Amino acid sequence: MAIARSYTTHPWQPFACNILHGKDRMGVLVNTPDIGHEPQKPRKGWWIPGEVNLGIPYKWGGSDSISSFDASISRGLAGGDVSTPEKRLADNRAVSRQASGVDCSGFVSQCLKLPSTHDTTQLPSVCAPLSSGQDLRPGDLLNIVHRHVILCAGWSNPDHTYIYYYETGGSPDYWRPGLKQAPLAALLALGYQPLRYRGMAHESVPAGSSAKEVLTRGEKAKSVVVEHPTVGEP
């Protein structure tokens, strides 16, 4: 949870050299989620050149640590690269080496401290499926193969009908990581599978009790309520 939090709050200062809307040196189309990207559309960019911004930007195929992201930005690499249907179709061929950031699986892989990045097709191989969404604890995953993954951060109500979760590449701020809360039933209806990383250390939880809280009151207050979640990236 501490790693997830750091991705949402990390300060960084980009400049005009970190903006790219066009093809990189290898011919891969890149669109950074800066404030000038599609300002009239719902999935518009957000970071502002010349100012201190908070949060590591989304990058298709990205799996940067915070330190590698900072180093890349200081070298003038592009600050993120938004996802598109065309990038999904091209898969790894659409990953730019001239951009830096994290996508949904890169973000989760970093949070779980995996030795290498596992995409949504690979995460089930290192996780155990949960029999019910009610078994979710902080650090567990909700995954849809070939589509999207989010990181559970706990229950947001006593009835266990809403969960807190971290994600990048999902509404309403598609191109930066954030803490959100949504109805569990709505997430499961989209096809998310509850998973638990096999390397995760969890304290035993007595029947009828709740897992240990991992979010502060201030963090909970700032979380975004998503009543009608989608499957994240387009």
C-alpha positions in Angstrom: 0.0 0.0 0.0 2.9 2.3 0.7 4.2 1.8 -2.8 0.8 2.4 -4.3 0.4 5.6 -2.3 3.8 6.8 -3.4 2.8 6.5 -7.1 -0.2 8.7 -6.5 1.7 11.4 -4.6 5.2 11.5 -6.1 6.2 15.1 -7.1 8.0 15.7 -10.4 8.6 18.7 -12.6 8.4 18.1 -16.4 9.2 20.6 -19.1 8.3 21.1 -22.8 11.0 18.5 -23.7 8.9 15.8 -21.9 5.9 16.4 -24.2 5.5 14.2 -27.3 2.5 14.0 -29.6 3.8 12.1 -32.6 6.1 9.2 -33.5 9.3 8.5 -31.5 12.6 7.6 -33.0 11.5 4.1 -33.6 8.3 5.1 -35.3 6.0 4.4 -32.4 3.2 6.9 -31.9 3.3 8.5 -28.5 0.8 10.9 -26.8 1.8 12.2 -23.4 -1.0 12.9 -21.0 0.0 16.5 -20.5 -2.6 19.2 -20.1 -2.7 19.9 -23.8 -3.8 16.4 -24.8 -7.4 16.3 -25.9 -8.7 18.9 -23.5 -12.2 18.7 -24.8 -12.5 14.9 -24.4 -13.3 12.9 -21.2 -9.9 11.1 -21.2 -7.9 14.3 -21.4 -4.3 14.8 -20.2 -3.4 16.4 -16.8 0.2 17.2 -16.1 1.4 20.7 -16.6 4.9 21.5 -17.9 7.0 23.9 -15.8 5.0 23.0 -12.6 5.4 20.4 -9.9 2.9 17.6 -10.6 1.8 14.8 -8.3 1.6 11.2 -9.5 3.4 9.0 -12.0 1.7 9.3 -15.4 0.2 6.4 -17.3 2.4 4.8 -20.0 1.2 2.0 -22.3 3.5 -0.9 -21.5 5.3 1.1 -18.7 6.7 -0.5 -15.6 9.0 2.2 -14.2 10.0 2.5 -10.6 9.8 5.9 -9.2 13.6 6.3 -9.4 13.7 5.1 -13.0 10.9 7.5 -13.9 12.7 10.5 -12.4 15.8 9.5 -14.2 14.0 9.2 -17.5 12.2 12.6 -17.1 15.6 14.3 -16.3 17.0 12.8 -19.6 14.1 14.4 -21.5 12.0 11.3 -22.2 8.3 11.7 -22.7 6.2 11.8 -19.6 3.7 8.9 -20.2 1.9 7.6 -23.2 -1.9 7.1 -23.3 -3.6 3.9 -24.3 -5.6 3.6 -27.5 -7.4 0.8 -29.2 -4.6 0.8 -31.8 -2.0 0.3 -29.1 -4.0 -2.6 -27.7 -4.1 -4.2 -31.1 -0.3 -3.8 -31.6 0.4 -4.8 -28.0 4.2 -4.8 -27.3 4.9 -3.3 -30.7 3.3 -0.1 -29.5 5.5 0.3 -26.4 7.8 3.3 -26.7 11.3 3.3 -25.3 11.2 7.1 -25.4 8.5 7.4 -22.8 8.3 6.7 -19.1 5.6 5.8 -16.6 3.4 2.8 -15.7 0.4 1.1 -17.0 -2.1 -0.9 -14.9 0.0 -4.1 -14.7 3.3 -2.3 -14.4 1.8 -0.4 -11.5 0.6 -3.6 -9.8 3.8 -5.4 -10.4 5.7 -2.6 -8.8 3.4 -2.6 -5.8 3.8 -6.4 -5.3 7.6 -6.1 -5.7 7.5 -8.7 -8.5 11.0 -9.5 -9.9 9.7 -8.7 -13.4 6.6 -7.1 -14.8 3.6 -9.4 -15.1 0.8 -8.3 -17.4 -2.9 -9.3 -16.9 -2.4 -12.6 -18.6 0.6 -13.5 -16.4 -0.6 -12.3 -13.0 -2.9 -15.3 -12.4 0.2 -17.6 -12.6 1.6 -16.0 -9.5 -1.7 -15.6 -7.7 -4.3 -17.9 -6.1 -8.0 -17.2 -7.1 -10.3 -16.2 -4.2 -13.5 -18.1 -3.9 -15.4 -14.9 -3.3 -15.0 -11.2 -3.6 -15.9 -11.0 0.1 -12.5 -12.6 0.8 -10.6 -9.6 -0.6 -8.0 -7.9 1.6 -5.6 -5.0 1.1 -3.0 -6.0 -1.4 -5.3 -8.4 -3.3 -6.1 -7.9 -7.0 -9.1 -7.7 -9.2 -7.9 -8.8 -12.7 -9.4 -9.2 -16.2 -7.1 -11.1 -18.5 -6.1 -9.0 -21.6 -7.8 -5.9 -20.2 -7.1 -4.4 -16.7 -6.1 -5.0 -13.1 -6.7 -3.0 -9.9 -5.2 -3.3 -6.4 -7.6 -3.7 -3.5 -7.0 -1.3 -0.6 -9.8 -2.5 1.8 -13.5 -2.1 2.4 -15.0 1.3 2.4 -18.2 0.4 4.3 -19.2 -1.9 7.1 -21.4 -4.0 4.9 -18.5 -4.9 2.6 -20.4 -3.8 -0.5 -17.8 -1.1 -1.6 -14.1 -1.4 -1.8 -11.2 1.0 -1.9 -8.7 0.4 -4.7 -5.7 1.9 -6.4 -5.5 1.9 -10.2 -4.0 3.7 -13.1 -5.7 3.8 -16.5 -9.3 4.0 -15.2 -12.0 6.6 -14.8 -12.3 9.4 -14.0 -8.6 10.3 -14.1 -7.5 7.8 -16.7 -3.9 8.8 -17.1 -2.7 8.9 -13.5 -2.9 6.6 -10.5 -5.4 7.2 -7.8 -7.3 5.9 -4.8 -10.9 5.2 -5.6 -14.0 3.4 -4.2 -16.6 1.5 -6.1 -19.4 -1.1 -5.6 -17.8 -4.6 -5.5 -20.8 -6.1 -7.3 -20.3 -3.6 -10.2 -16.7 -4.6 -10.5 -17.4 -8.3 -10.4 -20.1 -7.9 -13.0 -17.5 -6.4 -15.4 -15.6 -9.7 -15.1 -12.9 -8.9 -12.6 -11.5 -12.0 -10.9 -10.4 -11.7 -7.3 -6.8 -12.9 -6.8 -4.2 -13.1 -4.0 -0.5 -13.0 -4.8 1.1 -16.2 -3.4 4.0 -14.2 -2.0 1.7 -11.9 0.0 2.1 -12.1 3.8 -1.3 -11.7 5.5 -2.1 -11.7 9.2 -4.7 -14.3 10.1 -8.2 -12.7 10.4 -10.7 -14.2 12.8 -14.1 -15.1 11.3 -16.5 -12.2 11.4 -13.8 -9.6 11.8 -12.3 -7.2 9.3 -8.7 -7.0 8.0 -6.4 -4.4 9.4 -7.0 -0.8 8.1 -4.2 0.4 5.8 -5.6 3.8 4.7 -5.6 6.9 6.8 -8.8 8.9 7.4 -7.4 11.7 5.2 -6.7 9.2 2.3 -10.2 7.8 2.6 -11.6 11.3 2.5 -9.7 12.1 -0.8 -10.7 8.9 -2.5 -12.8 9.2 -5.7 -16.2 7.5 -5.6 -16.9 5.6 -8.9 -20.5 4.5 -8.8 -20.3 3.1 -12.3 -16.8 1.6 -12.9 -15.6 0.6 -16.3 -12.9 -1.8 -17.4 -10.3 0.9 -17.3 -8.2 1.6 -20.4 -10.0 1.9 -23.7 
